[in-house]
Amino acid sequence: MQQKKNYLLIILLTLALTLSACTPAAPATETVPEVPPTEEPTPEPEPTKEPEPEVMTFTDDLGVTLEFTEYPQTIVSLSASTTEILFAIGVGEQVVGRDEMSIFPEEALAVTNVGAMWGEVPAEAILALEPDLVVAAQIINEDQVQALRDLGLNVYWQENPTNYEELWKNLRDFATLTGHEDEGEDLITELDARVKTVVEKIAPLSSRPSVFYELDATDPSAPWTTGSNTFIDFIITTAGGSNAASALEGDYAQISTEELIAVNPDIILLADALYGVTAESIIERAGWETINALTNNAIYPIDPGIMSIPGPRLVDGLESAAKFIHPEVFE
């Protein structure tokens, strides 16, 4: 019996091994290589386009338009008034050349002197400085300006003012032309306030003393003076006086001793005091002893630069003239 059980166990084990051997093996998992994602090509950057420079345009008082892509950095000034304006608005360091009559402010004397403007313009001296801009006032005539333009120079011509509002415009034009607008407006505000102070003091006064402004007495019997169409005449009037020579024809003219005695000015302003003319020399002139200005000892030297150069110092001229004409309100 025991043998029979052992025999059956052997048969079952054999059968189990046989079935195990016949069971098919699980298929091996096939490994698929990973394919990296396709990257989009990086686009080439487009070349940066340089922006077109902005063109600034300025039109001078001859109606000529100048174009710049940047403010002028080197400037030649051919008249005393334009030189004074440039320095007053803070552009002095950009002035590389000046005419020989530009002697104010003192810093201007360090600038290269290109010569006199009488006759032919010193073109070679100006060209040698390679200026971005040449500026000139009315003392430089249109033919001289055109001669410089024909050489390829940018020339800005400015008309002389006839009153303070026109002077402010001239200052503002130069401030805009050179990129110094803020400095220009500050200067105009200061100067305008000074003019208004004088006008307010003069306004209540009824007296208008007659004023003779002497420019040149090379011939003492017929000195040169100013007529009614000048800034000097405007200053005298604004300062509370009347121009003794306003009836003369022309901006500048000679007046005879007889004419002057007939006008009988109350005050004489000596713009030629710089050249040695004094109150004492006036007294010695034949026939002048009867003039009110001499009998009242009202003869005063005055700097012609603050009366006749159409720049910022014309306000100095107004203040000085007003103090001579109406000292009672400026004491």
ZABAGU-126901 format. One record per residue: z, y, x of N, C-alpha, C in turn; residue in one letter. Coordinates in pm, whole numbers, plus 50000, padded with zeros to 5 digits. Example, Ala and Ser with C-alpha at 12.3 -4.5 7.8 and 13.67 -1.06 7.14 Angstrom:
ZABAGU-126901
507804943151319507804955051230507804967051320A 507084977551285507144989451367507875000351290S 
END
This chain:
ZABAGU-126901
500004988050084500005000050000500005012350086M 500835011650184500965022950277499645024950349Q 499005014350383497715015450453496685022050364Q 496775019050234495815024750139495975039850133K 497235045050133497495059650129496975066150254K 497205059650367496735065350493495225066150494N 494585056150437493135055750435492585067050348Y 493245069650231492815080350141492985094050206L 494065095850281494355108850346493285111750450L 492885100950521491865102750623490565106750557I 490245100450443488995103650373488995118250327I 490165123350271490255137250221490095147350335L 490735144450449490625153550564489205154050614L 488565142650616487175142250662486295150050571T 486555148650439485755155950340485945170850354L 487195175250379487475189650391486755195550512A 486785187950621486125192950742484625193750721L 484115184250645482665184050619482255196050535T 483045198750430482725210250342482825223550419L 483845223850506484015236250585482845238250676S 482345227550730481215228750822479965232550750A 479855228850619478645231650544478635245450481C 479765252750475479825266150413479065275850501T 478085282850447477285292250530478115304050579P 477875308150699478635319650756478185332550691A 479095342150675478765355450617477785362650708A 476785368150648475765375050733476395386550811P 475965388350933476495399151017475985412650965A 476855422250965476475435850919475605442351025T 474415446850982473485453251077473915467751100E 474055471851223474455485651258473215494251269T 473145504851181471995514151181472355526251265V 471605529251366471955540951450471855553951370P 472855562751389472875575651318471805584951376E 471075591051283470055600851325470635614951309V 470735622651417471315636251404470475644751311P 471145653651234470385662151141469435671351218P 468315673651157467315682351221467775696851214T 467875703451331468305717551333467105726651312E 467345737551227466285747251206466105755351334E 464915758151375464705766051499465245780251482P 465935785151585466495798751582465355808751594T 465245817751495464135827351503464325836951620P 463225840451683463265850051793463625863751737E 464605870951799464965884251748463795893851763P 463585901751657462515911651664462905922751759E 461985927651837462325938551930462795950951854P 463885957051905464445968851840463515980651860T 463175987051751462315998751759463146011151786K 462726018551887463416031151916463116040951804E 464176047451750463916057051643463126068951695P 462246073851612461466085551651462406097451667E 462306104851778463206116351796462956126851687P 464046132551639463936142751537463396155651599E 462426161451534461806173651584462476185651518V 462976194751601463576207051550462566218351565M 462396226251461461436237251466462156250651451T 461686260351527462256273851524461096283851524F 461196293951439460146304151431460696317451479T 460006323451577460506336151632460026347951548D 460346360151593460026372051514458576376351525D 457786369051602456336371051601455646360951510L 456456352451448455916342351358455426329851428G 455756328251556455336316451633456406305651623V 455976293451593456906282251576456996273951705T 458226271451747458486262951863459086249751816L 458746238851885459266225651850460016219651969E 461186213951938461996207252041462556194351984F 462706184152068463386171852027464846171952073T 465206181452157466596183752195466746198452227E 467996203152222468216217352245467856220952390Y 467276232852410466906236952545468116236952639P 467916231452757468996230552854468836240352969Q 467626245152992467376254953097466626266653036T 467206278453046466676290252976466496301753075I 465376308753063465156321153136465176332553034V 465996342753061466106354252971465456366353037S 464546372952963463776383953020464166397652968L 465316398852904465776411952856467296412152853S 467856424052871469306425252879469996420652752A 469406423852637470066420152510470106405052491S 469016398052522469016383552503469966376752601T 470076382352722471026376852819472456378452768T 472786390252718474146392652667474456383652549E 473476381652461473696372952345473976358552390I 473166353452481473336339652527474716337352587L 475176346652670476496345152731477586346552624F 477386355352527478416357652424478626345652334A 477576337552313477706325752226477976313052305I 478256314352435478646302752515477516294952577G 476356301252597475216294252653474946298652798V 475846306252855475626311852987475306301553094G 475926289853088475696279653192474276273953186E 473576275853075472216270853062471176281253103Q 471616293353131470686303953173470436302353323V 469186299153358468846296653499468086308253561V 467646317753477466916329253529467106341353439G 467026353353497467196365853422466316376653483R 466026387153403465306398553459466296407353533D 465786416853611466676424753696467556434553619E 467236437353494468056446453414469196439253342M 469226426353349470316418553287471486418053384S 472396427553371473506428553465474866427053396I 474846423553268476096421253195475936408553114F 477016400253110478316401853175478216399253325P 479336400653394479346399153539478826385553582E 479116375253500478666361653536477136360853545E 476446369653475474986369353477474426372753614A 475196380053693474716384053826474526372053919L 475176360953888475036348753969473766340953935A 473086344853827471876337953783470676343253862V 469716334653890468526338553965467806350253900T 467546360653978466836372453932465336370253953N 464576369753843463136367253855462356380053877V 463026391753867462336404353895462256413553776G 461506424353794461376434553690460316430553588A 460466435953468459516432953362458516444253340M 458546454453426457566465253414456246460453469W 455186462453395453876457853442453696443053417G 453156436153516452916421853501454216413953505E 454286403853420455466395253418455456386453543V 456596384753611456656376353732456546361453696P 455346357353663455116343853611455496332953711A 455136334853838455426324453937456916321953952E 457706332653953459156331153966459746323853844A 459176326553728459656320053606459266305253605I 458016302453639457536288553641458306280053741L 458706286153853459426278653956460756273253905A 461316279553803462606275153748462446264053644L 461196261053606460886250353510461766251153385E 461776262453317462656263953200462146256353077P 463086251452998462736245752868462356256852770D 462936268652795462766279752700462826293052775L 461986302352732462036316152779462326324852657V 463306333852668463636342752558463406357152600V 462966365252504462666379252533462906387652409A 463266400252431463476409652321462266418852311A 462376428852224461256437452191460766445652309Q 461606447352411461186454852529460046447752602I 459896434752579458766427052633457666427052528I 456486432152564455446433652462454726420452433N 453936420652328453306408252281452306402652382E 451626411452453450666406652554451376399252667D 452536404352708453306397652813453786383852765Q 454216383452638454666370752581453516360652578V 452336365252535451186356152526450776351152663Q 450886359552765450536355352900451416343752945A 452676344052908453596333252943453296320652861L 452946322552735452606311052651451346304252701R 450416312252752449176306452805449436297552926D 450586299252989450966290953104451696278253060L 451836276252928452496264352876453976265752855G 454506277952864455936280252846456286282252700L 457456277252660457986279852526458686293452529N 458156303052456458706316652457459166320252316V 460426324452305460996328952177461216344052188Y 460516351752102460576366452106461426371451989W 462296380952019463216385951917463076401051899Q 462956405251775462836419351742464196426251751E 464196438951791465446446451798466016448851658N 467316448051643467916450951512467976466051488P 468056469851361468216484051326469566486651260T 470326476051234471666477451178472476465051215N 473726464951176474586453851219474246440751149Y 473786441251026473396428750958472226422151032E 471296430151080470176424551157470646419451292E 471656426051349472226421051474472866407451452L 473596405851341474216392751312473126382051301W 471996385651239470896375951226470386371751364K 470236381551455469776378151589470736368851661N 472026371551646473026362751707472936348751648L 472806348251516472746335251448471496327451487R 470366334451501469126327751540469266321151678D 469856328351773470026322751906471046311351907F 472086312551824473076301851816472446289051761A 471576290451662470886278851604469896273051704T 469196281551773468186277251870468786269251985L 470036272152019470676265652134471736255352096T 471936253051965472936243351923474366248251934G 474576261351924475916267251934476256274851805H 475986268151692476206274851563477656279051542E 478596270551576480006273851553480426285951636D 480026286051763480376297451848479746310251795E 478506309051746477826320751691478536326251570G 478946317451480479636322051358480996328251391E 481686322451487482976328251528482786342351582D 481766344151664481496357251722481126367251613L 480266363251521479846372251413481046376351327I 481916366851297483106369951216483966380351284T 484166378751414484996388151489484356402051493E 483056402651526482376415451537482296422651403L 482006415151298481886421051165483216427151120D 484316420551153485636425951117485906439151188A 485466440151314485666452551390484836463951332R 483596460851293482746471151231483366476051101V 483856466851020484446470550891485706479050910K 486466476451016487646484551044487266499151069T 486216501351148485756514951175485246521551047V 484436514350973483856519850850484946523850751V 485966515650740487066518650647487826531350689E 487966533650819488646545650866487806558150846K 486486556650858485576568050847485306571650701I 485286561950613484866563950474485546575650403A 486866577650417487506588650343487206602550398P 486596603650517486406616550583485196623750526L 485326636950512484216644950461483436651950571S 484036654250687483366661250797482426651950871S 481276657250909480286649650984479836658051103R 480596657951213480246666151330478856662751383P 478156672951432476846671151492477026665951635S 476276655351669476436648651798475106648551873V 475126653651997473946653052083474156641952185F 473246632452186473316620952277472296623152388Y 472776625452510471876628352622471576615852702E 470296612552708469856600752781469506603852925L 468796614752946468286617853080468056632953090D 468716639353185468566653853204467956656853340A 466956648853377466236651953501465696666253494T 465246670053375464896683953347465986689553255D 466976696753308468106701553226467696710753111P 466526716753123466096725753015465436718152900S 465166705352921464556697152816464996682652832A 466266679652808466766665952828466206656252724P 466176643552763465736633052672466906628852583W 466576625952457467586621552361466956611252267T 467636607952162467156597752069466916603451930T 465826599151869465486603651734466216595651628G 465606595151511466306589251395466026574451374S 465146568451454464766554551430465316545051534N 466516547851582467106539351686468496534551643T 468976524551714470326519751686471356530251727F 471016538551826471936549251868472176558751751I 471106562451684471216571151565472066564351458D 471856551351440472616543751339474106543551375F 474426541651503475826541451546476476554951521I 475796565951560476356579351541476656581851394I 475736577951308475916579951163477046571251110T 477086558651150478136549451104479506553851153T 479536560351271480796564851330481276578051270A 480546583451174480996595451104480436608351159G 479316607451232478686619551283477276621051229G 476576631351277475166633051245474416635451375S 473266629251389472486630051512471826643751522N 472166651251626471636664851643470126664851662A 469566653451705468126652851732467376644551629A 467946642251512467326633551413465986638751362S 465736651851376464486657551327463326655551423A 463616651251545462556649451644461686637451608L 460396638451639459476627451615459566617451729E 459526604651694459586594251796461016589451816G 461126576951862462446571051887463166578851996D 462416582552100462996589952212462106602052240Y 462746613452260461976625752279462796635852358A 462106646052408462786656952476463096668052377Q 464206674852401464586686152317464796698352407I 464246709452367464366721452449465736727852432S 466106736152527467376743252519467436751652391T 466316758052357466276766452236466526758152111E 465916746352104466116737651987467566732951980E 468136729552094469506724552096470496735552057L 470256747552107471146758752070471066761151920I 469886759551862469726761651718470496751051639A 470486738751689471236727951621472736729851644V 473096734451764474486737451800475426725351778N 475236714751855476066702651835477546705051864P 478386698051788479826699051806480316690151920D 479556679451947479956669552047478736665752129I 478946663852259477876658852346478356645752409I 477536635352397477806622452460476846620752577L 477386619052695476576618252816476316603752856L 475166598452813474786584952855474286585052999A 474006596853054473556597853192474706600953288D 475946599553240477106601653329477096591753444A 476496579853421476406569853528475576574853645L 474766584953619473866590053723474316603753775Y 475606606753754476176618553815476266630953728G 475816630353603475926641953514477366642853464V 477936654853471479336656953433479446668753335T 480616669953276480866681453188480716694453264A 481136694553389481036706753472479576710653494E 478716700553517477296703753538476646708453409S 477136703853295476616708353165476936723153145I 478126727153180478566740953162477706750553242I 477186746053353476376754553440474936756353391E 474516748953288473156750153239472946763653169R 471856769953199471566783153144471416782652991A 472206790952923472116792252778472996782552702G 473526772152767474306762052696475736766752666W 476166777652728477576781652715477976785152572E 477006787652485477336791352347477426779152253T 477066767652303477066755552218478506751452188I 478766747652065480116744152020480766733452107N 479996723552147480566712552227481166717752356A 480566728352413481086733752537482326742452512L 482266750552408483406759152379484626751152334T 484376739352273485486730752226485856719952328N 485186720252443485446710252548485276695952493N 484226693952416483966680952354482736674552417A 482826671952547481746665452622482316652552681I 481696641152645482286628352682481246619152747Y 481616612952859480716602652917480796589952832P 479666583152821479646570552745478696560852813I 479036548252812478216537852875476966535552790D 475766538052844474546535852765474356521252726P 474956512152803474806497952772475396493952639G 476416501352593477056497752466476436505252348I 475446513452378474796521252273473326517452254M 472676513052360471226511152351470756496852374S 471586488152431471186474152448471556466652320I 470546461652246470806455852113471446441952117P 472666441652170473426429252177474806431152118G 475706421852142477056422352082477846434852116P 477556441252232478346452952272478046465252187R 477076464452097476836475752007478056478551920L 478906468751905480156471051832481116479151919V 481136476652049481906485052141481426499452131D 480096501252122479526514552111479996521851987G 480046514651875480526520751750481976525051763L 482806516551818484226519951832484416532051924E 483686532352035483816543552129483316556552066S 482156556152004481596568151942482506573451832A 483056564551752483936568751643485186575651697A 485706570851807486916577051865486606590951922K 485386592851975484996606052024484726615751909F 484096610751802483706619251692484886622551600I 485736612751576486896614551488488166609451554H 488596615951662489806611051730491046611551641P 491036619951540492206621551455492566609051378E 491606600251353491916588051277492076575851367V 491936577751499492056566451592493176568651693F 494026578451669495136581051761496196570251750E 
END
